[in-house]
Amino acid sequence: MKYKTTLNKNPRVYIEEWHKPPTVSGNWVPSLVKIAGGDYSLIKAGVHSKEVTKEQIQKYDPEIIVISICGMADKVPKEWITKREGWENLSAIKNKKVYVFDDSWLNRPGPRLTIGLENLAEVIHMD
């Protein structure tokens, strides 16, 4: 794994668990993002995933977006996010920091969460 440690920067991360309607990943995902070094303040750890509005996402302005759609593995096109109306000015989209993860890395409790954590750390600390 090749990533740079940045102790003074915690980029805002948005992880989408479902797309219709846009749903931010909850439960244990906020804890994983925090451990990986990101800011995940759209939802608290232990709270079930919830729908988010375009306005909430625009105000939060994520610097990194991870798409991890339940039941779709890593077969989701980035365009579901990058071409979404009203999201074109988000920092993550402008800076091409949109990533697709296999949903089993984040959405299922178990040993694969360590893979998800490693991959989150990698995208959070990339140059």
N, C-alpha and C positions, 0 to 999 in steps of 0.2 A: 504494500500500500504506500503510495507516495502522496503526502499532503504536508502542507506547511502549518505549523502550530502558530496560531494567532491568539495570544492570551488576552489582548485588549479589545477584541472585536467579536461581537456575537451577532452575526447577521440574522435578520428576521426571516424565518422559515415558514412556509405554508405547505402543508401536506394535504392533498385532496384524496379522500377515500372514496368519494362517489361524485359523479358529474352532473346528474339531473335529479335534484338541484345540487349545486356545488356544496360539498360537505367536508368540513375540516376534520382530520383524524384526531380522535380523543383517546380516552382510556390511558394506556401506557405510553403512547407516542410522544406526548409532551415531555415525559421524563427522558426518553431516548434522545430527543433533540437537545435537551439541556445537557445531558452527559456528553453528547457529541460536540457541544460548544455553540449551539444556536439559541436564538431567542424565539420562543414559541408562545406568544402571549395572546393568541386568539382564543385559546381554550386551556383550561387547567387540567393537570393530570388527574385521572380518576373520573372525569366527566365523559359521558358518552359522546361520540361523534355527533356534530350538529351542523345544520344548514347554515351557510354564510351568505350574505348579500354582496352584490357587486360593490356597494358603498363601503361595507366593512373591509373588503379586500383592498379597495382603492386607498382607504384611510391607513390601513396597516402597511401597505406598499411592500410586500415581501421582496427580499433580495435574492431568495432561493425558493423555487417551487419544485416540489416532488409530487409526481402523479403516481399514486399507488391504489388503483381502483380495485375494489374487492371483487374477487372472482375472475379477474382478467389477466392475471400474471403480469407480464411486461409487454403485452400486446397493444397498449394504448398509444395512439398517435399523439405526439406533443401538440399538434395543431388543435386538439380539443381545448387546450389552454391558450396557446399563443395566438389563436385566431378568435378567441372569445370576445364578443363585443364589450367594450368598456375596460378591457384589461391591457390594451396595447401600450399604455404608458407606465405599467408597473416596472419597477427596477429589474426584477428577475427576467422579464420578457425582453426589455431593451438590452440587457447585458447577456442575453442567451444563457441564463442559468436556470433552465427548466429541465428536469431529469425524470425519467420513467423508471420506477423500481418494480420488481416482481412483488406483487401484493403480499405474498407469504412472508416477506422479510419484515413487514411492519404490522400486518393486520391479524396475524395469528399468534397467540401466545405460545412460546416454546423456544427451542434452541435456535431457530432461524432468526430470532430477534437480534442475536449477536451479529449476524450477517448484515441486517438492516442498520444496526448501530455503526458498524465499520463503514458501510457505504454512506451513511449520513455524515460521519466525520470526514470522509474523503471529499464529499461535495461542499461541505461547510468550510473546509480549510484549503480548498484549491486556490491556486494563484489566480 
